Amino acid sequence: MRSLLLALFLVLAFHRGEAAVSCNAVVGDLYPCLSYVVQGGNVPANCCNGIRTLNSQAQTPVDRQGVCRCIKNAIGGVSFSSNNLNNAQSLPAKCGVNLPYSISPSTNCDSIN
């Protein structure tokens, strides 16, 4: 599973989004979160730093939608357990960040303002 997630993140690194925050930036900022999503445990500090960075960079609806789509594509492109999804969804709160969307394959990124 870890190698599949890593491969997906690397593929997304070459995808450019319409928003000012590229999928490459999303991958780079969220890569430190991978170990927590897969294994649980303590959330790495650099993971929270990445989530905070993404949240601060995505200031417009287009930017927030672009970040959401990159995350959603990463989640939707791999098989995951409910535990992995719960870990991913818990990241913003554990890092003290209030994202305007849920980290979930069912998130409607188009409705984010």
N, C-alpha and C positions, 0 to 999 in steps of 0.2 A: 504494500500500500504506500509506504513512504517513497519508494522509487517512482511510483506512478504519479504521486503528487508533485514530486520534484520535477519530473518530466513535463507535467502540465504547466508548472510555474515557468519553466524554461521556454516552453512554446509561447506562453503569454508574454514573455519578455520581448519577443520580436513583433508582437501585435501593437499597433499604434491606435489609440482611441481618438475620438473627435474632441474630447475635452483637453483642457490645458494639462491635466494630470494624466500622464500616459500609463498604459498598462505596465510598461517597464518600471515606472516609479512605484506603482502599486505592488508589483512583485518584489521589488527591492525592499520596500518598507515592511511588507508582511512576511517575507522569507523567515525572519527570526521567530515567527509565531508557529512555524510548521511543527516543531517538536512538541509544543503544547497541544496543538490540535490532534496530533497523532497519539501522543502518549499521556496527556494530562499532566498533573503535577503542578509545579510552580510556573507562572507565566514569566518568561524571560523579560528583563527590563528593556532590552532593545526591541522586543516585540511591542511593548506599550509605547515606546518612543516612536516606532513606525506608525502605529495607529494614530497617535497624536499628530504626527507629521501629516499623514494623509488627511485627517480631519481638518487641519488648519489650512492645507493647500486647496482643498475642495470648497471654495467659497461661493461658487455660483451653482445654480441648479444643474447646468450642463456638466460641470466638473463633478458634482456629487453623483449624478446619474452615470457618468463615465466610470468612476471608481466603483460604484455599485455593480455595473455590468462586468467589469474585470473580475471582481470578487465572485459574482454569481457564475460566470463562465468557469472559473477555477473549481468551484464547488460542483457545478453541474457536469463537468467533464470527467469526473472520477467516481468510482463507487466508494461510498463512505458508510460508516456505521452511525447509528443514532448518537453514540457516544462522541464520535468525531464532530458531528454537527453540533451537538450541545456544547462541546469545548469551543468550537469556532464562534457560536452565537454568544457565548459568555465573555469573550475577549473584551469587547468595548467596556462593559460594566466593570470587569476586573481591572481594567486600565484607567478607570475613571473618566471615560469618554462617552458622550452621548451622541451616537451616530444617528442620522435621520433615516436609517434603514436597518433591517435585520440582516445578518449574515446567514442567508438561507437560499436554497435553490428556488424557492417559491416567491422570493421578493420581487415585487413589481417596480423595477428601477425607473420606469417612465413616470411614475406618480410622485417621485421625489422632487421637492421644491427647494 
